[in-house]
Amino acid sequence: MRKWVSLIALAGVTSAVLAGCGSSGGSSEGSPAASSSASGASAAPSGSKSSGKAVELTFWGDWSGEGQKQFQTMVDAFNKSQDQIRVKYVVQQDLITKFLTAATSGGSPDIMLWDRWRTSLYAPKNVLHPVDDFLQKDGLNRDDFYGEALKELSYNGKLYGLPLTVDARALFYNKKLLTDAGVSAPPTNWQELEEAAVKTTKWDGSKLQVAGFSLGDNGLFNMYLQQAGGTMLTDDGKTNFNNDKGKAVLDYWDRLMNQDKVYKIGFEKGLGESTDAFATGKLAMTYTGPWMLTTYKKYGKDLDFGVVPPPAGPNGDKGAIMGGFGLVIPEASKHQQEAWEFIKWWTANKDNALLWAKTSLNIPGFKPAIEDPFFQDDPFWKPFLETLEFAKIRPQHPGYSVMETDALIPNLELFQQNKQSAEDTLKKAQQQGDKLLQDNAEAK
């Protein structure tokens, strides 16, 4: 599921990055020319000799607009760093459908932007090329990457790409609203979150003016379940939320909405499409990701906000969901070695991963890049980096996304609309979900 919003990099950052791309002299930090054999940064195919004609690679992705410009910055930097490989980025809006067609009928790309959760669904179709041999040959250290991201790119013991971005939700809070309500510090657990939400909520009769906390995204049930000490699926691939852990989540939601009345379903949408409830001071606290940092920073002194890791559950359990993208090589690519060189250059080298971070304002999947002052000296990145240390990916079951979308979410909606009890919600979601998991146990 794509959890990305186009970000417009600050002019100063962008110009500095582009200036780094143009460097043709000696290696320097942030320059695409900087390379290290130890980190696998060399762009030329291992052991190959220049034939005088560059190998042309096609890179497919569905990021357009600002995202396309960000990708083009990296492609241009790579192309300038050597003369043996030339990469061309092509936007494909119906990415997966076109990819599956090309995989069997010709015209396959050489590199693809890959929403990592898809791996367990499509790797069994033999349309992706494993990269384990490349990784071993070049001596790349798996510990340099976020382990959960590598796990999400794996299936049946094989790795199918390298992580490009990692992200997780954290708690954004309006400092002024909390301070005015007498809340001295951002919440660290469910109880503190509830207390702060109650104090910051404002009603005018039957009209909600300021919501203390957003409960508008029931797709975050997985995160809350982790915080309650639970898991979405059992080890044998069945639903695992129709129990006291799942009940604890729904009881918490029910208390916040129907007893404390800190939120009203539809409140944010009711403000209008162009109105962001948090940015306009209509919402005191909300869960969102690093993709919103640039947007909220633009409001300057009109929005004094902070970010903290997700508050822990009633027994101190932490929970967060890791998402993000990777770069993969289609099995039908005719230039798999060269495609690997591009992927390795971008995702497995500190300087290039940092260039990507500064260009796109995404957190790269390569941990050494996180050590740079760009991340360490910016307090807004810290809570996300802390959250990523305990964040977990979604279950790697081929039918998981179908179960969540077609069984769990519809029942959660009925619960939030007070049309279904917590017990019935969990029971029906389990029955429907287990059937969908069984029906989709094998990718087709």
C-alpha positions as CSV (number, residue, x, y, z in Angstrom):
1,M,0.0,0.0,0.0
2,R,1.5,3.3,-1.1
3,K,2.0,5.6,1.9
4,W,3.8,8.3,0.1
5,V,3.0,11.9,-0.7
6,S,5.0,14.0,-3.1
7,L,7.4,16.2,-1.3
8,I,8.9,19.4,-2.7
9,A,12.4,19.6,-1.4
10,L,13.5,23.0,-0.1
11,A,15.3,25.1,-2.7
12,G,18.5,25.2,-0.8
13,V,18.7,21.5,-0.4
14,T,17.8,20.8,-4.0
15,S,20.4,23.2,-5.4
16,A,23.0,21.7,-3.2
17,V,22.1,18.2,-4.3
18,L,22.2,19.1,-8.0
19,A,25.5,20.9,-7.5
20,G,26.8,17.6,-6.0
21,C,25.6,15.7,-9.1
22,G,27.6,17.8,-11.4
23,S,30.9,17.1,-9.7
24,S,33.4,15.4,-12.0
25,G,36.4,15.8,-9.9
26,G,37.6,13.8,-6.9
27,S,35.2,12.0,-4.6
28,S,33.4,14.0,-1.9
29,E,30.6,13.3,0.5
30,G,27.2,13.5,-1.2
31,S,28.7,13.3,-4.7
32,P,27.6,10.4,-6.9
33,A,31.3,10.1,-7.9
34,A,32.2,9.1,-4.4
35,S,32.6,5.3,-4.3
36,S,34.0,2.6,-2.2
37,S,34.7,-1.0,-3.3
38,A,34.0,-2.1,0.3
39,S,30.4,-0.7,0.1
40,G,29.9,-2.0,-3.5
41,A,29.6,1.5,-4.9
42,S,31.3,0.9,-8.2
43,A,28.8,1.4,-11.0
44,A,30.7,-0.7,-13.6
45,P,29.7,-4.4,-13.8
46,S,32.1,-6.5,-11.7
47,G,34.9,-7.9,-13.8
48,S,33.6,-6.4,-17.0
49,K,35.5,-4.4,-19.6
50,S,34.2,-1.5,-21.5
51,S,33.0,-2.4,-25.0
52,G,32.8,1.3,-26.0
53,K,29.0,1.1,-26.1
54,A,26.9,1.6,-22.9
55,V,24.3,-0.9,-21.9
56,E,20.9,0.7,-21.8
57,L,18.5,-0.1,-18.9
58,T,14.9,0.7,-18.5
59,F,13.7,1.6,-15.0
60,W,9.9,1.5,-14.3
61,G,8.1,3.2,-11.5
62,D,4.8,4.9,-10.7
63,W,6.1,8.0,-9.1
64,S,5.3,11.0,-11.3
65,G,5.4,14.7,-10.7
66,E,7.8,15.6,-7.9
67,G,8.7,12.0,-7.4
68,Q,9.7,11.6,-11.0
69,K,12.0,14.6,-10.7
70,Q,13.6,13.0,-7.6
71,F,14.1,9.7,-9.4
72,Q,15.6,11.6,-12.4
73,T,18.1,13.3,-10.2
74,M,19.4,9.9,-9.1
75,V,19.4,8.4,-12.6
76,D,21.3,11.4,-13.9
77,A,23.8,11.1,-11.1
78,F,24.4,7.4,-11.8
79,N,24.7,8.0,-15.6
80,K,27.3,10.7,-14.9
81,S,29.3,8.5,-12.5
82,Q,30.4,6.0,-15.3
83,D,30.1,5.4,-19.0
84,Q,29.2,1.7,-19.3
85,I,25.5,1.8,-18.2
86,R,22.8,4.2,-19.2
87,V,19.5,4.1,-17.2
88,K,16.2,5.6,-18.4
89,Y,13.3,6.2,-15.9
90,V,9.8,5.5,-17.3
91,V,6.6,6.3,-15.5
92,Q,4.1,3.5,-15.6
93,Q,0.8,4.4,-13.8
94,D,-0.7,0.8,-14.0
95,L,2.7,-0.5,-12.9
96,I,1.8,-4.1,-11.8
97,T,-0.5,-4.9,-14.6
98,K,1.9,-3.7,-17.3
99,F,4.8,-5.5,-15.5
100,L,3.0,-8.9,-15.4
101,T,2.1,-8.5,-19.1
102,A,5.7,-7.6,-20.0
103,A,7.0,-10.5,-18.0
104,T,5.4,-13.0,-20.3
105,S,5.2,-11.2,-23.6
106,G,8.5,-9.3,-23.8
107,G,9.4,-5.7,-23.2
108,S,10.2,-6.2,-19.5
109,P,12.0,-3.4,-17.7
110,D,15.4,-4.0,-16.1
111,I,14.7,-2.4,-12.8
112,M,11.4,-1.7,-11.0
113,L,10.3,0.4,-8.1
114,W,8.6,-2.1,-5.8
115,D,6.2,-1.6,-2.9
116,R,7.8,-4.2,-0.7
117,W,4.6,-5.8,0.7
118,R,3.9,-7.2,-2.7
119,T,6.9,-9.6,-2.6
120,S,5.2,-12.5,-0.9
121,L,2.4,-12.2,-3.5
122,Y,4.5,-12.0,-6.7
123,A,7.7,-13.8,-5.9
124,P,6.0,-17.2,-6.2
125,K,5.0,-16.3,-9.8
126,N,8.8,-16.3,-10.7
127,V,8.6,-12.8,-12.2
128,L,11.4,-11.4,-9.9
129,H,15.1,-12.3,-9.9
130,P,16.8,-13.2,-6.6
131,V,19.8,-11.1,-5.7
132,D,21.4,-13.3,-3.1
133,D,24.3,-14.3,-5.4
134,F,24.9,-10.6,-6.3
135,L,24.9,-9.7,-2.6
136,Q,27.4,-12.4,-1.7
137,K,29.7,-11.8,-4.6
138,D,30.0,-8.1,-3.8
139,G,30.4,-8.7,0.0
140,L,27.5,-6.5,1.0
141,N,26.6,-6.7,4.7
142,R,22.9,-7.4,5.4
143,D,23.2,-5.7,8.8
144,D,23.7,-2.4,6.9
145,F,20.0,-2.6,5.9
146,Y,16.9,-2.5,8.0
147,G,16.3,-6.2,8.8
148,E,12.5,-5.9,8.5
149,A,12.8,-4.3,5.1
150,L,15.0,-7.1,3.9
151,K,12.5,-9.6,5.3
152,E,9.7,-7.9,3.4
153,L,11.7,-8.3,0.2
154,S,12.3,-12.0,0.8
155,Y,10.3,-15.1,0.1
156,N,11.1,-18.8,0.9
157,G,14.7,-17.8,1.9
158,K,15.5,-15.8,-1.2
159,L,16.0,-12.0,-1.3
160,Y,14.5,-10.2,-4.3
161,G,15.8,-6.7,-4.0
162,L,17.3,-4.0,-1.7
163,P,15.3,-1.4,0.3
164,L,15.1,2.1,-1.1
165,T,13.0,3.8,1.6
166,V,11.7,2.9,5.0
167,D,8.9,4.6,6.9
168,A,6.6,4.3,9.9
169,R,3.8,6.3,11.6
170,A,4.6,8.4,14.6
171,L,2.5,10.7,16.8
172,F,2.3,14.4,15.6
173,Y,1.1,16.8,18.3
174,N,0.2,20.5,18.3
175,K,2.3,22.0,21.0
176,K,0.1,25.1,21.5
177,L,-3.1,23.1,21.9
178,L,-1.5,20.7,24.4
179,T,0.1,23.6,26.4
180,D,-3.1,25.6,26.5
181,A,-4.9,22.5,27.8
182,G,-2.4,22.0,30.6
183,V,-0.7,19.0,29.1
184,S,3.0,19.4,30.0
185,A,4.5,16.7,27.8
186,P,3.5,14.6,24.8
187,P,1.9,11.2,25.7
188,T,4.1,8.0,26.0
189,N,1.3,5.5,26.6
190,W,-2.4,4.9,25.9
191,Q,-3.5,6.4,29.2
192,E,-1.6,9.6,28.7
193,L,-2.8,9.7,25.1
194,E,-6.4,9.5,26.3
195,E,-5.9,12.1,29.0
196,A,-4.3,14.5,26.6
197,A,-7.0,13.9,24.0
198,V,-9.8,14.6,26.5
199,K,-8.2,17.9,27.6
200,T,-7.6,19.2,24.1
201,T,-11.0,18.4,22.6
202,K,-13.4,21.3,22.2
203,W,-17.1,21.0,21.4
204,D,-19.6,23.8,20.7
205,G,-22.9,22.2,21.6
206,S,-23.2,19.2,19.2
207,K,-20.5,20.5,16.9
208,L,-16.9,19.3,17.3
209,Q,-14.5,22.2,16.9
210,V,-11.2,20.7,17.9
211,A,-10.6,16.9,18.0
212,G,-8.2,15.8,20.6
213,F,-7.0,12.8,18.6
214,S,-7.7,11.3,15.1
215,L,-9.3,7.9,14.8
216,G,-10.0,8.3,11.2
217,D,-7.7,5.6,9.9
218,N,-8.9,2.2,11.0
219,G,-6.2,0.7,8.8
220,L,-3.9,1.3,11.8
221,F,-5.6,-1.5,13.7
222,N,-2.4,-3.6,13.2
223,M,-0.3,-1.0,15.0
224,Y,-2.7,-0.8,17.9
225,L,-2.9,-4.6,18.2
226,Q,0.9,-4.7,18.5
227,Q,0.7,-2.1,21.2
228,A,-1.8,-4.3,23.0
229,G,0.7,-7.2,22.8
230,G,-1.0,-9.0,19.9
231,T,-0.2,-10.1,16.4
232,M,-2.4,-10.1,13.3
233,L,-1.8,-13.7,12.3
234,T,-0.8,-16.9,14.0
235,D,2.3,-18.8,12.9
236,D,0.1,-21.2,10.9
237,G,-1.5,-18.3,8.9
238,K,-4.8,-17.7,10.6
239,T,-6.2,-14.5,12.0
240,N,-5.2,-13.7,15.6
241,F,-7.2,-10.7,16.7
242,N,-10.5,-12.3,17.9
243,N,-9.1,-12.4,21.5
244,D,-8.5,-10.2,24.5
245,K,-5.8,-8.3,22.6
246,G,-8.1,-7.3,19.8
247,K,-10.9,-6.6,22.3
248,A,-8.5,-4.2,24.1
249,V,-8.0,-2.2,20.9
250,L,-11.7,-1.9,20.2
251,D,-12.5,-1.1,23.8
252,Y,-9.9,1.7,23.7
253,W,-11.3,3.1,20.4
254,D,-14.9,2.9,21.9
255,R,-13.9,4.8,25.0
256,L,-12.1,7.5,23.0
257,M,-15.0,8.0,20.6
258,N,-18.2,7.3,22.5
259,Q,-17.3,8.1,26.1
260,D,-14.5,10.7,26.0
261,K,-15.9,12.0,22.6
262,V,-12.4,13.1,21.5
263,Y,-13.2,12.4,17.8
264,K,-16.2,12.0,15.5
265,I,-16.0,9.8,12.4
266,G,-15.9,11.9,9.3
267,F,-14.7,15.0,11.2
268,E,-11.6,15.6,9.1
269,K,-13.4,14.9,5.7
270,G,-16.1,17.3,6.8
271,L,-13.7,20.2,6.9
272,G,-13.2,20.0,3.1
273,E,-10.7,18.4,0.8
274,S,-8.3,21.3,0.9
275,T,-8.3,21.6,4.7
276,D,-5.8,19.7,6.7
277,A,-7.2,19.4,10.2
278,F,-3.9,19.2,12.0
279,A,-2.3,22.0,10.0
280,T,-5.2,24.3,10.7
281,G,-5.4,23.6,14.5
282,K,-8.6,21.6,14.3
283,L,-6.8,18.4,15.5
284,A,-4.5,18.2,18.5
285,M,-2.8,14.8,17.8
286,T,-2.6,12.4,14.8
287,Y,-0.6,9.5,13.5
288,T,1.1,10.1,10.2
289,G,4.5,9.6,8.6
290,P,7.7,11.5,7.7
291,W,6.1,12.3,4.3
292,M,4.1,15.1,6.1
293,L,7.1,16.8,7.7
294,T,7.7,19.2,4.8
295,T,4.1,20.1,4.5
296,Y,3.7,20.9,8.2
297,K,7.0,22.8,8.4
298,K,5.7,25.2,5.7
299,Y,3.2,26.6,8.2
300,G,6.1,27.9,10.3
301,K,5.1,29.7,13.5
302,D,1.4,29.2,12.7
303,L,1.9,25.5,13.4
304,D,4.2,24.7,16.3
305,F,4.3,20.9,16.3
306,G,6.3,18.0,17.7
307,V,6.7,14.3,16.9
308,V,7.1,11.4,19.2
309,P,7.2,7.6,18.7
310,P,3.8,5.9,19.0
311,P,2.7,5.6,22.7
312,A,3.0,2.2,24.2
313,G,0.0,0.0,25.1
314,P,-1.4,-0.8,28.5
315,N,1.4,-3.2,29.4
316,G,4.2,-1.2,27.9
317,D,4.2,-3.0,24.5
318,K,5.5,-0.9,21.6
319,G,4.0,-1.2,18.1
320,A,4.5,0.3,14.7
321,I,4.2,-0.8,11.1
322,M,7.2,-0.4,8.8
323,G,6.4,0.4,5.1
324,G,8.5,1.5,2.2
325,F,9.8,0.7,-1.3
326,G,12.6,-1.3,-2.8
327,L,14.3,-1.7,-6.1
328,V,14.0,-5.1,-7.8
329,I,15.2,-6.9,-11.0
330,P,12.5,-8.6,-13.1
331,E,13.3,-12.2,-14.1
332,A,12.8,-11.3,-17.7
333,S,15.4,-8.5,-17.7
334,K,18.1,-9.1,-20.3
335,H,20.7,-7.1,-18.3
336,Q,20.4,-8.4,-14.7
337,Q,24.1,-7.8,-13.8
338,E,23.9,-4.2,-15.0
339,A,20.6,-3.7,-13.2
340,W,22.2,-4.9,-10.0
341,E,25.0,-2.4,-10.4
342,F,22.5,0.4,-10.5
343,I,20.5,-0.8,-7.5
344,K,23.7,-1.4,-5.5
345,W,25.0,2.1,-6.4
346,W,21.8,3.7,-5.2
347,T,20.9,1.7,-2.2
348,A,24.1,0.2,-0.8
349,N,26.5,3.2,-0.7
350,K,26.3,5.8,2.1
351,D,27.0,8.9,-0.1
352,N,24.4,7.9,-2.8
353,A,21.8,6.9,-0.2
354,L,22.3,10.2,1.5
355,L,22.0,12.0,-1.9
356,W,18.7,10.2,-2.3
357,A,17.6,11.2,1.2
358,K,18.4,14.9,0.6
359,T,16.7,14.8,-2.8
360,S,13.5,13.1,-1.8
361,L,13.4,13.7,2.0
362,N,12.8,9.9,2.5
363,I,14.6,7.7,5.0
364,P,16.8,5.4,3.0
365,G,17.0,1.7,3.8
366,F,20.8,1.8,4.1
367,K,21.6,2.4,7.8
368,P,25.0,4.0,7.5
369,A,23.4,6.9,5.7
370,I,21.3,7.5,8.8
371,E,24.5,8.3,10.8
372,D,24.9,11.6,8.8
373,P,24.2,14.9,10.5
374,F,21.4,15.4,8.0
375,F,19.4,13.0,10.1
376,Q,21.1,13.1,13.5
377,D,21.0,16.9,13.9
378,D,17.4,17.3,12.9
379,P,15.0,16.6,15.8
380,F,12.1,15.9,13.6
381,W,13.8,12.7,12.2
382,K,14.7,11.3,15.6
383,P,11.2,9.9,16.6
384,F,10.9,8.2,13.2
385,L,14.3,6.6,13.5
386,E,13.5,5.5,17.0
387,T,10.2,4.0,15.8
388,L,11.9,2.1,13.0
389,E,13.9,0.2,15.5
390,F,10.8,-1.6,16.7
391,A,8.5,-1.3,13.8
392,K,7.3,-4.5,12.1
393,I,6.3,-5.2,8.6
394,R,2.9,-6.6,7.7
395,P,2.5,-10.4,7.8
396,Q,4.1,-12.1,4.8
397,H,1.0,-14.1,3.8
398,P,-0.1,-13.9,0.1
399,G,-3.7,-13.3,1.2
400,Y,-3.0,-10.8,4.0
401,S,-3.8,-7.7,2.1
402,V,-7.1,-9.3,0.8
403,M,-8.0,-10.3,4.4
404,E,-7.4,-6.9,5.8
405,T,-9.2,-5.0,3.0
406,D,-12.2,-7.3,2.5
407,A,-12.8,-8.7,5.9
408,L,-11.2,-6.7,8.7
409,I,-11.7,-3.1,7.5
410,P,-15.4,-3.3,6.6
411,N,-16.2,-4.8,10.0
412,L,-14.1,-2.1,11.8
413,E,-16.1,0.5,9.9
414,L,-19.4,-1.0,11.2
415,F,-18.0,-0.9,14.7
416,Q,-16.9,2.7,14.4
417,Q,-20.3,3.6,13.1
418,N,-21.9,2.0,16.2
419,K,-23.6,-0.6,14.0
420,Q,-21.8,-3.6,15.4
421,S,-20.5,-4.6,18.8
422,A,-16.8,-5.2,19.4
423,E,-17.5,-9.0,20.0
424,D,-19.4,-9.3,16.7
425,T,-16.8,-7.2,14.8
426,L,-13.9,-9.4,15.9
427,K,-15.9,-12.7,15.4
428,K,-17.1,-11.8,11.9
429,A,-13.7,-10.4,10.8
430,Q,-12.1,-13.7,12.0
431,Q,-14.6,-15.9,10.1
432,Q,-14.4,-13.9,6.9
433,G,-10.7,-13.3,7.2
434,D,-9.7,-16.9,7.8
435,K,-11.6,-18.0,4.7
436,L,-9.9,-15.3,2.6
437,L,-6.5,-16.3,4.0
438,Q,-7.2,-20.0,3.1
439,D,-8.5,-19.1,-0.4
440,N,-5.4,-17.0,-1.0
441,A,-2.8,-19.2,0.7
442,E,-1.0,-19.7,-2.6
443,A,-0.3,-16.9,-5.0
444,K,-2.1,-17.5,-8.4
